[in-house]
Amino acid sequence: GAVVSQHPSRVICKSGTSVKIECRSLDFQATTMFWYRQFPKQSLMLMATSNEGSKATYEQGVEKDKFLINHASLTLSTLTVTSAHPEDSSFYICSASPGTGKQPQHFGDGTRLSIL
Amino acid sequence: GQQVMQIPQYQHVQEGEDFTTYCNSSTTLSNIQWYKQRPGGHPVFLIQLVKSGEVKKQKRLTFQFGEAKKNSSLHITATQTTDVGTYFCAGPGAGGTSYGKLTFGQGTILTVHP
């Protein structure tokens, strides 16, 4: 089945640090990937749609300069949390789907980000 | 914008009891999907419902899609400890494809006591 790999699984760093999270589709190509954010015991909130070869589409209220997304290849999207602060601490998770969007989303294992 | 409401937020059951979570959308949905997220894990796709009034079963799990395609339910018969986790419904996000951009319900956290 389709596999999505996300790295790193956990990051603990100081305030002001920029953190890059990678999302890879291991056995399929994905022109579109999605980035979500999840606070403890809460739902997944879509942050942005990552589009291969073009700019990401951000949801309302998500700062594009704060959360930089790059989708340079058909198997890799990266999310960079720039100058992270404690309020950015959260569980970040990506998803992707093979084909033309007719198949369900497969989620990465997520990245737990803790900013001290 | 589209909202997907899910209740209850929490459900504690004894092993062997049944469990149901309900999902309601503010708009008609082209389809609805259900995901399960184990504690500390990531969401895993369970099923998609497309047709009005559709009912699908997966062993002890029964999924229903309402006639108006605005509500859905997931029912688990005779829960087991392996059923523990958060169950999310999700509808297509605004401007998204059928399986792409998703709007998730708040989720129901299921605890099963042995």
Interface residues (C-beta under 8 A of the other chain):
Chain A: T32 F34 K41 Q42 S43 L44 M45 L46 T49 I93 S95 S97 T100 G101 K102 Q103 P104 Q105 H106 F107 G108 D109 G110
Chain B: Q33 G41 H42 P43 V44 F45 Q48 F88 G93 T97 S98 Y99 G100 K101 L102 T103 F104 G105 Q106 G107 I109
